[in-house]
């Protein structure tokens, strides 16, 4: 089955700097790669996703890149703000959300 | 996270007790799932359902039962709780876009 590895496990950045979180996946048939943000005491919320027919997707300060050959994808947050502090999860699946497999998570701290 | 309601939010059990975590949605989505979240391990799929009357196992199904008699409800049953089942449990529905939409979680402690 699918296995998703996520790095780093913790990341501290200064406000205004960029943050990058990287994930690798094992199943070459996976075609859907979402990123979730989880704030303390809440359920994860989707922030951006990418499908296998696209190499990059941007939404304001957030971007995701996908390298299907290397089987890795990354989340890029620019101009970080204190409210970006949270736990971020990457995930992968076949069939757009069926049996989504998650990485272990990255704790992002943005210092002001 | 209006649309997916989990109850209870907190529960303490003794080893060997049974209980049911409830999940209800008002969005009429076919796909529902249960995940558990443990420190350093992300979210792991327990069971999922693609529609009323259809359920299947995920990555970590042992010790848990599910049923899906209606589109709205997807309860998760612990038949004989063990300390290893101490965790935060999340119910999620899948939207047409593929997005998993999560409830706010149920925190379970087994003593």
Interface residues (C-beta under 8 A of the other chain):
Chain A: X1 X4 X6 X9 X32 X34 X36 X41 X42 X43 X44 X45 X46 X49 X89 X96 X97 X98 X99 X100 X101 X102 X103 X104 X105
Chain B: X1 X4 X31 X33 X35 X40 X41 X42 X43 X44 X45 X48 X58 X59 X90 X92 X94 X95 X97 X98 X99 X100 X101 X102 X103 X104 X105
